[in-house]
Amino acid sequence: MRSITFLRHGESTGNASGVIQGRGSSPLSERGRMQAAAVGDRLRNQRFDLVVSSDMERAVETAEALDRPFVTDAAWREMDVGGWDGLTNDEISEQFADELAALRGRQDVPLGGTGETLSGLVDRISTARDAVFDRLEDGHSALVVCHGGVIETVLGLALGMADLHRLVVRVTNTSMTTVVAHEDSMQLVRFNDAAHLGAVTGWAGSRLRDGGLVVGLVRHGRTAANVSGHWQGQTDNGLNDIGRRQAADLAAWYGEFGVVYASPLGRAHQTAETLANGSELATHAGLAELGMGAWEGLTRDEIVAGWPELWDRIYEQNEDLPRGDSGETWSGMQKRVTAAISEVVANRPENHIGIVSHGAAIRGHVSGILGLDHSARRRLGVPANTSVSHVVIEDGRRVLADYNVAPHLE
C-alpha cells in the first residue's frame, strides 16, 4: 500500500480578497501564514518519504513552513483559468456568461477563453499523481502541497466521479486529503482534514456559526474484536482499554456537541457517554452496525472458508446480498441508517449533532451522499475508531464537509 496526502496551501491574499486565482501569483496572507505554521506543527513528527510542492508562490510558502526538504513540480500548479484570473465570481458571471452556459451544458471548453479544459486538468493531475505513486515503495507515503482545484480533481479521480459539485464542500486552506493506492485500485481514506484549525472548520464552521445544521458522524472506540479481526456486526461488544482512552482523547480535543445520539450497541454507547460529557444523550436503534447474520463473531478467513460462494458473489462479483445469509444487504443498511439520521435531524433540539455509530454504517451513509453504490463502496475507506466525519444539511441537501478526521490518534 502507498499513500499520498494532498495539502492545500494556506490562505493567500487572493483568497482573502475573494478573487479567482488560477495561475495568478499571490503570497500567503497573515492568516495563511498562521495556518501554514499550524499544519507544520501538526505534521512535525509525521514521516513522509517524499514531499513535493507546486512551484506557485502560495504553495511554496506553505511547503517552506513545514520545515522539511521538498522539491517543486509545475505539474501540480492550479488550473489555468485564463481570463477568469483575478476576477470575482460575479464578474465572471457577467463577462463570461456564454462560457458558463457551455460549461453547465457539459461542454469541454477552455476556462476564461484561453485556459485549460476540465478534461485537460484531469489528464494532467492523473499523470502527476501516478508519477508520485511510481516513486513510492510499498508502505511509503508522500505529501503534495498544491491547490484547491487540484485536490478536487484528485477527489473525483479517487471516487470515479467527474462532477462532485454540491456533494462536497470546497477544500479548506491547509486541509489534508489522503488517497491510498492498493494493488489494483485507488481509495479515498481522508478528506478535507483541517483539525489543526479547529474541530469544525471551513464552510462547515461558518454554517454552524450562522445557525446551520452540522452533523458529526463518530465511529466508536476500539474493541477487542477490532484488534483480533472478528467481525462484530450487531454483536453487543464494549470498548477495550485503548477504545476508552480514544473516546476520552476525542472528547478532550473536540469539545461538546449540542446533543449526542448513539447506536444502542455497547461500544457506540460507551463512546457516546464519554463524548456527551454532560450534553443530552439519546439512543436510536437505526444507527446500529451492518447486520452480519451468521458471520458475526467470525474472522475473514473463517467466513471465506465457510461461505466461499457467498463471499465471492459479494466481494468479488459485487452482488449486494445479505451478509452471512441472514444479515443485511449494504443498500438495506444504507436506507436504515439514512432514515435514522433523517429522524434525528427532523426532531433535533440543537443545530450541532453528534451521531456515534459504526464503521460500515458511517461509510455506507457517506457513500450514499456521494452517490457510490455497492460496487463502488470500496473507493471510500473505513473511518478510523473515534474519527469524525461532518455533514452539513441545508434545504434538505446533505453535503460532505470532511471525512475520517482524527488528530487525537496521531
N, C-alpha and C positions, 0 to 999 in steps of 0.2 A: 504494500500500500504506500502511495506517495500523496502528499498533500500540498496545496498552495493556499496561503491566506492572502487575500486581497485587501489592502488597507487604503481607504480613500484619504487623500491629503486633508490637511487642516483647512479651516475656513480661510479663503483668500479675500483680498479686498474686493475682487469682482463678485464673489459670492455675497459679501456683506452689502454691496450696492444693488443687488437684485438683477444683475445683467447675466445674459448667457455668455459663457466664456469660450468654450471650444478651444481653439488653438491660441486664443489671446493670452498673453502673459501677464500675470499679476502675482505679487508676493502674498505671503500669509498676512492676515490681519492680526491685531493684537490677540483677539480671541483664538484665531487659528494657531498662533504660536503656543498659547496655553494648552490647546487641545493636543498639539503635537508633543508637548512636554509630558502631558498626562499619559498618552499612549506609550511614549517612550519609557516612562516609569513602569507601566504595566508589563511591557514586554522585556524588561531588563534581564530577567532570569530565564526567558524562554529561548530555546535553541532553534535557529533556522540554519539550514545548510547552505542556503543561497538567498541573498537579498538583492532584488532588482527594483529600480525606480524608473518611471517615466522621466524623460530628460527635461520636462517642463518645470518652470521655476517653482510653482507651488508644491509640486510633488518632491522635487529635490530638497527644498527646505524642510519638508516633513521627514524625509529619509535621513537628513543630517541630524534631526532631533533625536533619532533612535540611538545615536552614538555607537554605531557598528559599521563595518565595511559594507559597501554596496556598489553595484555597477548600474549604469544608466542604459536604457534601451528605448529608442524612439518608437518602437513598435507599441509601447504602452501609453503613448500620448492620448489625450482626449480626442473625441471625434471632431473632425474638421467640419464646422457648421457654416462655412462660407460667410455670406453676407449677414447671417444672424449674429455673428460675433459682436459682443459689446452692446447688444440691444436687449430691452426688456421683453417679456412675453407679450405685453400689449403692443409694443412697437412691431414685433414680428407679425402679430395677427393683422396689423394694419398694412404693413409693407409687403407681406408675402402671403396674402390671402389665397391666391391660386395654388401656390405650392403647398400650403397647409391642406387645402381641399384634396389635392392629389395624394398627399400622404394619408389622409383619412380614408381615401379610396384604395389604399394599399398599393399605390404606385411607387416604384423604387426610384425616386428622383433624388438628385444631389441636394443636400440641405443648403439653404442660402444661395442657391444658384450655382455655386462653384465648389461646394464642399463634398463630403463623402456621401455615398448612398448608404442606407441601412445594411444592405447585403454586403457592401464593401467593408463596413465596420465589423460585421460578424466574421467575415473571412480573415481580416487582419488579426482580430483578437483570438480566434480559434487557432490560427497558426502560431501566434505568440505564446498562447497557453500550452500548446503541445510542445513547443520548443523548450519551455521551462520544465515541463514534466520529463522530457527526454534527458535533461541534465541531472535529474534526481535518481539516486539509487533507491531500491526498495527500503521503506522505513524512513526515508528522508523527507524534509519539508522545505518549502520556500516561502518567502514573503515578497509580495509585489506591491509597491507603492504606486498608486495610479489614480484614476478619476471616476466620478460617479457614473457617467455614461458607459465607461469601460466595464465597471463592475456589474451594471445592469445587463450588459451583453453577456458577461460570464455567467450570470444567473440564468439567463434564458437558455444558454448552451447546456448548462448542467441539468436543467429541468426539461429540456427538449421542447421549449415553448418559444415561439417567435415574439409574442406580444404579452407581456405581463402587466401592461397598463391597467390601473385600477385594482390590481390584485395584490400588489406590494407597494410599500412606500418608497420614495427616493432615498437612497442610502445617505446616512448621516456623515458629516465630516469626521474623519479618523475612526469610522466604524470598520469592523473587520468581517469579511465573508470568506468562509473556507470551503474549498472543493477538494474532494479526495478522488484519486484515480485508482480504481480496482483493476483487476486483470483485463476486463472487457467492458468496463462501464465507468461513468462519472457519477458522483453523488455529492449533493449539497449537504454539508453537515452543520454549517453555522451561517446565519445571515444577519448582517447589519448590527453587529455586536459593538456597541459603544458604551459598555458598562463603566469604563473609566471616567465617563462624563456624568454618570448617574444611573439610577435604576430604570427610569422611563425617560428616554431621550428623543431628540429629533422631533419629527412631526407628531409622533405619539405623545411625547411630553407636552407639546404645545396644545394638542387637542385635550389632554387631561386637564391642563391649567385653565382651559376655556370651558370646562364643564362637559367635554365629550366623554364618550364611554370607552374605556380601555379594559380589556380582559387579559390577565396574566395566566397563561397555562403552565402549571408547575408539575413536573414529574416528581413522584415520591422519592424518598431517600433509598439508599442501597439496602438490600435484604440478603439473607444467606443464600437464597435461591439465585439471586443475581450473580453472586460470586461462584457458585457451583455450576451454573449453566442449566439449571432446571427451569422449565417453562411454567410460570406461575398461573397465567390466565386469571381466572376469578377465584383461585385458591386464596384463602384469607391469611396471608403471612404478615408478620410485623417487621419492623426495621431491625437491622443489626446495629452494633455499636458505631460503625462507620456511618451508617444511614442516619442515626440520631445526631451525630456530630455534623453531618452535611446539612441536615434540617436547621440546626442551630446556627451554623455559619451562614446559611441562606437568609435566615431571619435577621441576623446581625447586619448583613450587607444591604438587604432590600428595604427593610423597614416594614411598615404596615400597609395592608390593603384596607379599603373601606369595609369590605366583607369578604369572607372566605367560604367557598363551597368545596366539599370533598367527596370523592368516591367513598362508598361505605367500607371498602376493603381496608384492613388494619394498617397496611403500610402507607396508604394515602392519608388515612385519617390521622395517624400519628404525626405525619409530616405537617398536615394542616393545623393540628393543635399547636405545634411549635411556631408555625408561621403566623397564625392568628394573633398570638400574644396579646390577648385581651379583646381583639376585634370579634365581631359576631362570626360564629362558625355554624354552618349548616351542612347537611349531608344530602346527596342526590344519587339515587341508585343508578341513574342513567350514565353516570360518569365512571362506571366500573371498567375494568380492562376487557380486552377481547377474550371472549369465552373460548377456551381451547378444547372443550369436551374431554375425550379420553386421553388427550395428550398432556393434560395438566399434571405437573409434578415429574414429567419425564425430561430427559436430555434430548438434544438434537439427534444424537446417534441412536438413542433408543427409539425415537419416533421414526427415523428413516428405516431402521431395521424392522419395526413392527408394521409400518404402513407405507411400504415403498411406492405402491401405485398412487396412493393419495398424495404423498409428498411430491412425487413427480408432477402430478397434474396441477398442484397448487404452485409449487416453487420453480418448476422448470417450464411447464406449459402455461402458467399464469392463469389457470382457471380459478374463479372465485368460489370455492367450495367450503362447506362447513369444516372448520378445523376439528381434527380428532373425531370425525364422523358426526358427533352430536353437538359440536360447538357452533360458533357463529361464523358467518361469512364476513369478509372485510367490509363489503358495502353495507351489510346489515349493521355492523358495529359503527360505521361512519354515521349512518342515519340515526342510530340511537344516541350517540354522543352529541351530534349536532342538535338533535331535538332537546336533549337535556340542557345544553348551553343556551339554546333559544328560550327555554322555560325560565332558566335562571335570570337571563337578561330581561325578559318581559316582567319579572317580578322584582327587579333589582331595587334595593334600598339605597345603593351607592353607585357612583359612576366609575369606581376603581375596584374591580372584582378580581379576586384570586380564585382560580379553579385548580385544585390539586387532584391529579388523575395519574395516568399510566403511559408508558412509552408508546405502545401501539395506538392507544386511544388518542393521544395528542398528535402523533404523526398522521393518523387517519383523518382527524379533523382538519389539520393544516393542509394535508394533501387535497382534501375536498375544496378548501378555499382556493388552492392553486389550480384546480381542475385536473389533478392527477388521478387517473383511475387505478384499479387494482394492478394492472400490468405495469404501470409506471410508478408505483408507490415507492420502489427502492431507489428512485432518483433522489429521495429525501431521506437523510439519515435519521436514526432513532435518537431522540433527545436524551441527554445525559441525566443521571439521577440528580434531582433538585435543580435542574436547569429551568429557566423561564423563557417562554415564547409569548410575545404580546400580539394581540389582535385588536384593532380599532374597529368599532362598529358604528356606522354612520349612515343614516337614512336606509337602514335595513341591509346595508352592504358591509361585508367583512373584508378588511384589508390587513394583510400580514405586515406587522411593523418590525419584527425581528424573530429570530428562531435560535433556540438552544444556547441561551446566554447564561454563563455560569462562572463569573470571575472568582467566586469563593472556592472553586475547585482547582484553581491554577496553582 
